[in-house]
Amino acid sequence: MGQLGEDFVKLVDGFVIETKDPKILDAISQLDRESRLLGISFYDMYCMILQDGTKYKSLVSEFRTYMNLKKPAAFVV
């Protein structure tokens, strides 16, 4: 995994750890279940929902806000 991938994983992990909103935590749990059912990594699934943005709108919105506050210089939203 390259530096960009590692930075993305750190951002997602930080977001998951820091989030307190029960609705967002439920969406993260659902996303985790779906990724396991599909046999792909949680981070790959997370990346897919960020690109699509239709199914988990509140999660995507919250993460984009978080990312804008915490992102390394390499990320642009």
N, CA, C and O atoms as CSV, one atom per row, in Angstrom:
chain,resi,resn,atom,element,x,y,z
A,1,MET,N,N,0.853,-1.172,0.000
A,1,MET,CA,C,0.000,0.000,0.000
A,1,MET,C,C,0.893,1.228,0.000
A,1,MET,O,O,1.875,1.305,0.739
A,2,GLY,N,N,0.539,2.167,-0.828
A,2,GLY,CA,C,1.303,3.400,-0.929
A,2,GLY,C,C,0.953,4.376,0.183
A,2,GLY,O,O,0.074,4.118,1.006
A,3,GLN,N,N,1.650,5.490,0.192
A,3,GLN,CA,C,1.446,6.502,1.230
A,3,GLN,C,C,0.019,7.043,1.210
A,3,GLN,O,O,-0.569,7.270,2.267
A,4,LEU,N,N,-0.534,7.247,0.036
A,4,LEU,CA,C,-1.896,7.761,-0.074
A,4,LEU,C,C,-2.889,6.784,0.555
A,4,LEU,O,O,-3.801,7.195,1.272
A,5,GLY,N,N,-2.708,5.489,0.285
A,5,GLY,CA,C,-3.565,4.468,0.877
A,5,GLY,C,C,-3.432,4.419,2.388
A,5,GLY,O,O,-4.425,4.283,3.101
A,6,GLU,N,N,-2.208,4.530,2.873
A,6,GLU,CA,C,-1.978,4.532,4.322
A,6,GLU,C,C,-2.622,5.748,4.979
A,6,GLU,O,O,-3.204,5.640,6.058
A,7,ASP,N,N,-2.517,6.901,4.328
A,7,ASP,CA,C,-3.147,8.114,4.859
A,7,ASP,C,C,-4.668,7.973,4.895
A,7,ASP,O,O,-5.315,8.424,5.840
A,8,PHE,N,N,-5.234,7.345,3.864
A,8,PHE,CA,C,-6.679,7.128,3.825
A,8,PHE,C,C,-7.116,6.221,4.976
A,8,PHE,O,O,-8.105,6.505,5.653
A,9,VAL,N,N,-6.382,5.137,5.195
A,9,VAL,CA,C,-6.704,4.208,6.280
A,9,VAL,C,C,-6.639,4.937,7.627
A,9,VAL,O,O,-7.506,4.740,8.479
A,10,LYS,N,N,-5.630,5.767,7.822
A,10,LYS,CA,C,-5.502,6.525,9.077
A,10,LYS,C,C,-6.679,7.484,9.261
A,10,LYS,O,O,-7.201,7.626,10.366
A,11,LEU,N,N,-7.092,8.136,8.182
A,11,LEU,CA,C,-8.237,9.048,8.265
A,11,LEU,C,C,-9.520,8.302,8.627
A,11,LEU,O,O,-10.279,8.743,9.490
A,12,VAL,N,N,-9.757,7.179,7.968
A,12,VAL,CA,C,-10.957,6.392,8.252
A,12,VAL,C,C,-10.916,5.893,9.690
A,12,VAL,O,O,-11.909,6.001,10.410
A,13,ASP,N,N,-9.783,5.349,10.118
A,13,ASP,CA,C,-9.656,4.860,11.487
A,13,ASP,C,C,-9.905,5.972,12.498
A,13,ASP,O,O,-10.622,5.774,13.479
A,14,GLY,N,N,-9.315,7.138,12.262
A,14,GLY,CA,C,-9.523,8.271,13.159
A,14,GLY,C,C,-10.982,8.676,13.225
A,14,GLY,O,O,-11.511,8.948,14.303
A,15,PHE,N,N,-11.631,8.716,12.072
A,15,PHE,CA,C,-13.053,9.066,12.018
A,15,PHE,C,C,-13.898,8.062,12.799
A,15,PHE,O,O,-14.770,8.448,13.578
A,16,VAL,N,N,-13.635,6.777,12.587
A,16,VAL,CA,C,-14.397,5.725,13.276
A,16,VAL,C,C,-14.200,5.832,14.784
A,16,VAL,O,O,-15.157,5.696,15.545
A,17,ILE,N,N,-12.977,6.071,15.216
A,17,ILE,CA,C,-12.680,6.152,16.651
A,17,ILE,C,C,-13.294,7.400,17.285
A,17,ILE,O,O,-13.809,7.341,18.401
A,18,GLU,N,N,-13.240,8.518,16.583
A,18,GLU,CA,C,-13.678,9.794,17.155
A,18,GLU,C,C,-15.173,10.046,17.055
A,18,GLU,O,O,-15.701,10.883,17.787
A,19,THR,N,N,-15.864,9.350,16.175
A,19,THR,CA,C,-17.286,9.623,15.962
A,19,THR,C,C,-18.108,9.199,17.170
A,19,THR,O,O,-17.876,8.139,17.752
A,20,LYS,N,N,-19.056,10.023,17.534
A,20,LYS,CA,C,-19.921,9.753,18.692
A,20,LYS,C,C,-21.395,9.625,18.293
A,20,LYS,O,O,-22.213,9.149,19.080
A,21,ASP,N,N,-21.728,10.047,17.084
A,21,ASP,CA,C,-23.115,10.053,16.613
A,21,ASP,C,C,-23.609,8.615,16.413
A,21,ASP,O,O,-23.036,7.873,15.616
A,22,PRO,N,N,-24.667,8.216,17.130
A,22,PRO,CA,C,-25.167,6.843,17.008
A,22,PRO,C,C,-25.588,6.472,15.588
A,22,PRO,O,O,-25.414,5.324,15.180
A,23,LYS,N,N,-26.134,7.414,14.833
A,23,LYS,CA,C,-26.551,7.126,13.457
A,23,LYS,C,C,-25.338,6.843,12.572
A,23,LYS,O,O,-25.377,5.957,11.719
A,24,ILE,N,N,-24.282,7.587,12.776
A,24,ILE,CA,C,-23.060,7.371,11.998
A,24,ILE,C,C,-22.432,6.039,12.406
A,24,ILE,O,O,-21.963,5.287,11.552
A,25,LEU,N,N,-22.422,5.749,13.691
A,25,LEU,CA,C,-21.873,4.472,14.161
A,25,LEU,C,C,-22.676,3.295,13.605
A,25,LEU,O,O,-22.099,2.266,13.253
A,26,ASP,N,N,-23.986,3.436,13.526
A,26,ASP,CA,C,-24.825,2.387,12.922
A,26,ASP,C,C,-24.485,2.205,11.436
A,26,ASP,O,O,-24.400,1.079,10.946
A,27,ALA,N,N,-24.294,3.312,10.734
A,27,ALA,CA,C,-23.949,3.238,9.313
A,27,ALA,C,C,-22.587,2.559,9.122
A,27,ALA,O,O,-22.407,1.777,8.189
A,28,ILE,N,N,-21.636,2.861,10.006
A,28,ILE,CA,C,-20.320,2.223,9.937
A,28,ILE,C,C,-20.447,0.729,10.173
A,28,ILE,O,O,-19.803,-0.066,9.487
A,29,SER,N,N,-21.272,0.339,11.138
A,29,SER,CA,C,-21.490,-1.090,11.411
A,29,SER,C,C,-22.112,-1.792,10.211
A,29,SER,O,O,-21.707,-2.897,9.851
A,30,GLN,N,N,-23.090,-1.150,9.599
A,30,GLN,CA,C,-23.731,-1.722,8.415
A,30,GLN,C,C,-22.738,-1.862,7.274
A,30,GLN,O,O,-22.714,-2.878,6.580
A,31,LEU,N,N,-21.928,-0.848,7.089
A,31,LEU,CA,C,-20.905,-0.875,6.049
A,31,LEU,C,C,-19.908,-2.012,6.299
A,31,LEU,O,O,-19.494,-2.695,5.362
A,32,ASP,N,N,-19.534,-2.208,7.538
A,32,ASP,CA,C,-18.624,-3.298,7.893
A,32,ASP,C,C,-19.246,-4.660,7.579
A,32,ASP,O,O,-18.583,-5.542,7.034
A,33,ARG,N,N,-20.514,-4.822,7.925
A,33,ARG,CA,C,-21.210,-6.084,7.621
A,33,ARG,C,C,-21.272,-6.323,6.111
A,33,ARG,O,O,-21.003,-7.428,5.641
A,34,GLU,N,N,-21.622,-5.293,5.367
A,34,GLU,CA,C,-21.713,-5.422,3.908
A,34,GLU,C,C,-20.362,-5.781,3.290
A,34,GLU,O,O,-20.295,-6.601,2.374
A,35,SER,N,N,-19.298,-5.173,3.784
A,35,SER,CA,C,-17.978,-5.472,3.231
A,35,SER,C,C,-17.605,-6.924,3.489
A,35,SER,O,O,-17.029,-7.583,2.623
A,36,ARG,N,N,-17.933,-7.430,4.684
A,36,ARG,CA,C,-17.638,-8.837,4.977
A,36,ARG,C,C,-18.457,-9.774,4.106
A,36,ARG,O,O,-17.950,-10.798,3.648
A,37,LEU,N,N,-19.721,-9.433,3.874
A,37,LEU,CA,C,-20.567,-10.263,3.015
A,37,LEU,C,C,-20.054,-10.291,1.575
A,37,LEU,O,O,-20.158,-11.312,0.894
A,38,LEU,N,N,-19.508,-9.179,1.120
A,38,LEU,CA,C,-18.975,-9.097,-0.236
A,38,LEU,C,C,-17.551,-9.642,-0.347
A,38,LEU,O,O,-17.043,-9.854,-1.448
A,39,GLY,N,N,-16.917,-9.866,0.801
A,39,GLY,CA,C,-15.556,-10.393,0.796
A,39,GLY,C,C,-14.503,-9.377,0.404
A,39,GLY,O,O,-13.457,-9.733,-0.138
A,40,ILE,N,N,-14.782,-8.103,0.682
A,40,ILE,CA,C,-13.788,-7.058,0.397
A,40,ILE,C,C,-13.433,-6.364,1.702
A,40,ILE,O,O,-14.147,-6.487,2.697
A,41,SER,N,N,-12.339,-5.645,1.689
A,41,SER,CA,C,-11.920,-4.972,2.914
A,41,SER,C,C,-12.879,-3.823,3.235
A,41,SER,O,O,-13.522,-3.255,2.353
A,42,PHE,N,N,-12.951,-3.507,4.516
A,42,PHE,CA,C,-13.765,-2.392,4.981
A,42,PHE,C,C,-13.326,-1.100,4.286
A,42,PHE,O,O,-14.161,-0.278,3.909
A,43,TYR,N,N,-12.015,-0.928,4.120
A,43,TYR,CA,C,-11.498,0.303,3.515
A,43,TYR,C,C,-11.841,0.403,2.033
A,43,TYR,O,O,-12.112,1.493,1.528
A,44,ASP,N,N,-11.830,-0.728,1.339
A,44,ASP,CA,C,-12.257,-0.721,-0.064
A,44,ASP,C,C,-13.733,-0.353,-0.171
A,44,ASP,O,O,-14.129,0.430,-1.035
A,45,MET,N,N,-14.539,-0.927,0.716
A,45,MET,CA,C,-15.969,-0.625,0.729
A,45,MET,C,C,-16.189,0.850,1.064
A,45,MET,O,O,-17.028,1.512,0.453
A,46,TYR,N,N,-15.440,1.355,2.026
A,46,TYR,CA,C,-15.551,2.750,2.431
A,46,TYR,C,C,-15.211,3.666,1.257
A,46,TYR,O,O,-15.888,4.666,1.019
A,47,CYS,N,N,-14.170,3.316,0.539
A,47,CYS,CA,C,-13.772,4.089,-0.637
A,47,CYS,C,C,-14.881,4.080,-1.688
A,47,CYS,O,O,-15.152,5.104,-2.316
A,48,MET,N,N,-15.516,2.933,-1.879
A,48,MET,CA,C,-16.606,2.828,-2.857
A,48,MET,C,C,-17.783,3.714,-2.481
A,48,MET,O,O,-18.355,4.370,-3.352
A,49,ILE,N,N,-18.161,3.752,-1.206
A,49,ILE,CA,C,-19.312,4.584,-0.828
A,49,ILE,C,C,-18.964,6.065,-0.916
A,49,ILE,O,O,-19.835,6.893,-1.183
A,50,LEU,N,N,-17.701,6.402,-0.693
A,50,LEU,CA,C,-17.298,7.798,-0.855
A,50,LEU,C,C,-17.394,8.230,-2.308
A,50,LEU,O,O,-17.765,9.367,-2.599
A,51,GLN,N,N,-17.065,7.337,-3.210
A,51,GLN,CA,C,-17.140,7.657,-4.634
A,51,GLN,C,C,-18.584,7.719,-5.113
A,51,GLN,O,O,-18.940,8.576,-5.921
A,52,ASP,N,N,-19.412,6.809,-4.611
A,52,ASP,CA,C,-20.813,6.762,-5.020
A,52,ASP,C,C,-21.615,7.850,-4.319
A,52,ASP,O,O,-22.278,8.655,-4.973
A,53,GLY,N,N,-21.556,7.876,-3.004
A,53,GLY,CA,C,-22.188,8.929,-2.217
A,53,GLY,C,C,-23.696,8.912,-2.138
A,53,GLY,O,O,-24.276,9.862,-1.610
A,54,THR,N,N,-24.374,7.873,-2.640
A,54,THR,CA,C,-25.838,7.885,-2.621
A,54,THR,C,C,-26.446,7.078,-1.472
A,54,THR,O,O,-27.489,7.457,-0.941
A,55,LYS,N,N,-25.811,5.977,-1.085
A,55,LYS,CA,C,-26.427,5.109,-0.092
A,55,LYS,C,C,-26.203,5.592,1.342
A,55,LYS,O,O,-27.119,5.519,2.161
A,56,TYR,N,N,-25.043,6.068,1.650
A,56,TYR,CA,C,-24.689,6.484,3.012
A,56,TYR,C,C,-24.425,7.985,3.046
A,56,TYR,O,O,-23.332,8.417,3.414
A,57,LYS,N,N,-25.412,8.772,2.668
A,57,LYS,CA,C,-25.223,10.215,2.508
A,57,LYS,C,C,-24.728,10.903,3.776
A,57,LYS,O,O,-23.805,11.715,3.716
A,58,SER,N,N,-25.329,10.589,4.925
A,58,SER,CA,C,-24.904,11.265,6.160
A,58,SER,C,C,-23.492,10.844,6.565
A,58,SER,O,O,-22.712,11.670,7.039
A,59,LEU,N,N,-23.160,9.570,6.382
A,59,LEU,CA,C,-21.819,9.086,6.689
A,59,LEU,C,C,-20.796,9.759,5.777
A,59,LEU,O,O,-19.749,10.209,6.242
A,60,VAL,N,N,-21.092,9.825,4.501
A,60,VAL,CA,C,-20.190,10.463,3.542
A,60,VAL,C,C,-20.010,11.936,3.888
A,60,VAL,O,O,-18.889,12.446,3.875
A,61,SER,N,N,-21.092,12.609,4.192
A,61,SER,CA,C,-21.038,14.029,4.532
A,61,SER,C,C,-20.188,14.267,5.786
A,61,SER,O,O,-19.330,15.149,5.802
A,62,GLU,N,N,-20.430,13.484,6.820
A,62,GLU,CA,C,-19.667,13.624,8.062
A,62,GLU,C,C,-18.188,13.319,7.840
A,62,GLU,O,O,-17.322,14.010,8.377
A,63,PHE,N,N,-17.901,12.289,7.051
A,63,PHE,CA,C,-16.512,11.936,6.807
A,63,PHE,C,C,-15.807,13.024,6.001
A,63,PHE,O,O,-14.652,13.348,6.276
A,64,ARG,N,N,-16.487,13.583,5.020
A,64,ARG,CA,C,-15.868,14.645,4.225
A,64,ARG,C,C,-15.549,15.860,5.102
A,64,ARG,O,O,-14.505,16.489,4.931
A,65,THR,N,N,-16.429,16.185,6.027
A,65,THR,CA,C,-16.166,17.279,6.962
A,65,THR,C,C,-14.946,16.948,7.818
A,65,THR,O,O,-14.055,17.778,7.994
A,66,TYR,N,N,-14.918,15.724,8.348
A,66,TYR,CA,C,-13.796,15.274,9.160
A,66,TYR,C,C,-12.508,15.308,8.353
A,66,TYR,O,O,-11.475,15.772,8.835
A,67,MET,N,N,-12.573,14.817,7.130
A,67,MET,CA,C,-11.400,14.750,6.278
A,67,MET,C,C,-10.848,16.141,5.982
A,67,MET,O,O,-9.633,16.338,5.957
A,68,ASN,N,N,-11.734,17.097,5.760
A,68,ASN,CA,C,-11.284,18.463,5.490
A,68,ASN,C,C,-10.564,19.063,6.691
A,68,ASN,O,O,-9.686,19.910,6.527
A,69,LEU,N,N,-10.926,18.633,7.893
A,69,LEU,CA,C,-10.266,19.131,9.103
A,69,LEU,C,C,-8.932,18.427,9.363
A,69,LEU,O,O,-8.001,19.034,9.892
A,70,LYS,N,N,-8.841,17.153,8.991
A,70,LYS,CA,C,-7.692,16.324,9.364
A,70,LYS,C,C,-6.798,15.895,8.230
A,70,LYS,O,O,-5.730,15.335,8.475
A,71,LYS,N,N,-7.189,16.133,7.017
A,71,LYS,CA,C,-6.519,15.519,5.862
A,71,LYS,C,C,-5.060,15.930,5.714
A,71,LYS,O,O,-4.677,17.062,6.007
A,72,PRO,N,N,-4.255,14.970,5.250
A,72,PRO,CA,C,-2.894,15.311,4.851
A,72,PRO,C,C,-2.954,16.157,3.578
A,72,PRO,O,O,-3.980,16.171,2.899
A,73,ALA,N,N,-1.903,16.840,3.259
A,73,ALA,CA,C,-1.873,17.736,2.102
A,73,ALA,C,C,-2.160,16.998,0.783
A,73,ALA,O,O,-2.597,17.625,-0.181
A,74,ALA,N,N,-1.923,15.688,0.724
A,74,ALA,CA,C,-2.101,14.935,-0.521
A,74,ALA,C,C,-3.561,14.735,-0.882
A,74,ALA,O,O,-3.873,14.482,-2.046
A,75,PHE,N,N,-4.472,14.843,0.092
A,75,PHE,CA,C,-5.894,14.622,-0.179
A,75,PHE,C,C,-6.568,15.915,-0.576
A,75,PHE,O,O,-6.344,16.965,0.027
A,76,VAL,N,N,-7.393,15.824,-1.591
A,76,VAL,CA,C,-8.177,16.975,-2.027
A,76,VAL,C,C,-9.605,16.500,-2.187
A,76,VAL,O,O,-9.853,15.506,-2.869
A,77,VAL,N,N,-10.558,17.199,-1.565
A,77,VAL,CA,C,-11.970,16.832,-1.667
A,77,VAL,C,C,-12.669,17.838,-2.534
A,77,VAL,O,O,-13.874,17.727,-2.759
